[in-house]
Amino acid sequence: YFYNDDGGGGGDPTEPTAAAPTPTLPAANVISLFSEAYTDVAVDTWRTDWSSAMLEDIMVAGNATKKYTELDFVGVETVSSTVDASGMTHFHFDVWSADFTSVSIKLVDFGADGAFDGGDDVEHQIDFPMPAQGEWVSFDILLSDFTGLTTNSNMAQYIYVGQPTGSTTVFIDNVYFHN
């Protein structure tokens, strides 16, 4: 006999069926924006008004997950209470997509004045071309790799970019700084 073990739909999956990997770092070494493994800091929004994507909060295998559709870029903000990541060494996120050809992350620090466009803002974007599709991919990026991010004690914006522009669907979990 013949059978299909992908849920009966045939073809490649368009959504994850398993949750992202559970982080195992000690909580004392983490500043979490989004993860059920840690206590999260306050996040003003997971989709700013100036974003070009749709957001849906979903559950994947019982685990809270952010789902972005029609992704070109999406801004996440911690403006009302910026994050002091100066004691951290890495930025981490897990992402799953069946259709992206590139994913990028831009980090923005509002500088000593803690305000947008105050003359001391710094930012840097890192691009990851051709990530694996149809599986969770964990990015654990050295903060020093964000070379334009010369300060990180007032982190306020985290901008995800996906390709192909405007048609990508991504699932994001476990967003945090760590050392």
C-alpha positions in Angstrom: 0.0 0.0 0.0 1.0 3.6 -0.3 0.7 6.3 2.3 1.6 9.9 2.9 3.2 10.7 6.3 3.1 14.6 6.0 -0.4 15.0 7.3 -2.1 13.9 4.1 -1.7 17.3 2.3 1.1 16.2 0.1 4.1 18.3 -0.8 6.2 20.3 1.5 4.8 21.7 4.8 3.9 25.4 4.8 3.8 25.7 8.6 5.9 24.1 11.4 4.3 21.2 13.2 6.9 21.1 16.0 7.8 23.9 18.3 11.1 25.8 18.1 13.9 24.3 20.2 13.6 25.0 23.9 16.5 27.3 25.0 18.6 25.9 27.8 20.7 28.9 28.9 20.5 29.9 32.5 17.9 32.6 33.0 20.4 34.8 34.8 22.3 35.0 31.4 19.3 36.0 29.3 17.3 39.1 28.5 14.3 37.7 26.8 11.9 39.6 24.5 9.9 36.5 23.6 10.3 32.9 24.8 8.2 30.7 27.1 11.5 29.5 28.6 12.2 32.8 30.2 10.5 35.8 31.8 10.1 38.4 29.0 10.8 42.1 29.3 8.1 44.5 28.2 7.7 44.8 24.4 5.7 47.7 23.1 4.7 46.0 19.9 5.6 43.0 17.8 4.4 44.9 14.7 4.8 48.7 14.4 2.5 50.9 12.4 5.3 51.4 9.8 5.7 47.7 9.3 5.1 46.0 6.0 3.8 42.6 7.2 0.9 41.0 9.0 1.2 39.5 12.5 -0.7 36.7 14.0 0.0 35.2 17.5 -0.4 31.4 17.1 0.4 28.2 18.9 2.8 25.6 17.4 2.7 22.3 19.2 1.4 24.1 22.3 4.1 26.8 22.1 3.4 30.5 21.6 4.9 31.7 18.2 4.8 34.9 16.1 3.6 34.4 12.6 4.4 37.1 10.0 2.8 36.9 6.6 3.4 39.1 3.5 6.8 40.0 5.1 8.9 42.6 3.6 10.0 44.1 7.0 8.5 44.2 10.4 9.5 46.4 13.3 9.4 45.2 16.9 9.9 47.9 19.6 10.9 48.3 23.2 10.8 52.1 23.1 9.0 52.8 26.4 11.5 50.7 28.3 14.6 50.3 26.2 16.7 47.1 26.8 20.2 47.5 28.3 22.1 44.7 26.4 25.5 46.1 27.3 26.3 43.1 29.5 25.3 40.6 26.7 27.4 39.0 24.0 24.8 37.5 21.6 21.4 38.1 20.0 19.3 35.0 19.4 16.2 34.1 17.5 14.6 31.0 16.0 12.9 31.2 12.6 10.9 28.8 10.4 9.8 29.4 6.8 8.8 27.3 3.9 9.4 30.1 1.4 12.0 32.6 2.4 15.2 33.0 0.4 16.8 35.4 2.8 16.2 36.7 6.3 17.8 39.7 8.0 17.8 41.3 11.4 18.5 45.0 12.1 19.1 46.1 15.7 18.7 49.8 16.6 20.0 51.4 19.8 18.5 54.9 20.6 21.8 56.0 22.2 22.3 57.7 25.6 19.3 60.0 25.2 17.1 56.9 24.8 15.0 58.7 22.1 14.5 58.0 18.4 16.4 60.3 16.1 18.2 62.1 19.0 21.4 62.3 17.0 23.1 59.4 18.8 21.1 56.4 17.4 23.1 53.5 16.0 22.0 50.5 14.0 23.3 47.6 12.0 21.6 44.9 9.8 22.9 41.4 9.2 21.6 39.4 6.2 21.4 35.6 6.1 21.0 34.5 2.5 19.6 31.0 1.7 18.6 29.8 5.2 17.2 26.3 5.4 13.5 26.1 4.5 10.9 24.0 6.3 12.8 23.6 9.5 13.6 25.7 12.6 16.8 27.7 12.1 18.5 29.1 15.2 20.5 32.3 14.8 22.9 33.0 17.7 24.7 36.2 16.5 27.6 37.9 18.3 26.7 41.4 19.1 30.1 42.4 17.9 29.1 41.3 14.4 26.6 44.2 14.3 29.6 46.5 13.6 27.5 49.7 13.2 25.9 49.0 16.6 28.5 50.9 18.6 26.3 51.1 21.7 23.7 48.7 23.0 22.5 50.0 26.3 19.2 51.5 24.9 18.0 48.9 22.5 14.7 49.9 21.1 14.0 48.4 17.7 14.5 45.0 16.1 13.6 44.8 12.5 13.1 41.5 10.6 13.4 41.5 6.8 12.4 38.7 4.6 12.8 37.8 0.9 11.1 37.4 -1.5 9.7 40.9 -0.6 6.1 41.1 0.5 5.3 37.4 0.0 7.3 35.6 2.7 5.7 33.9 5.7 8.0 33.4 8.7 7.4 32.0 12.2 9.6 33.5 15.0 10.3 32.3 18.6 12.9 32.6 21.3 14.0 36.2 20.8 16.6 37.1 23.4 20.0 38.6 24.2 22.4 36.4 26.2 26.0 36.0 27.4 
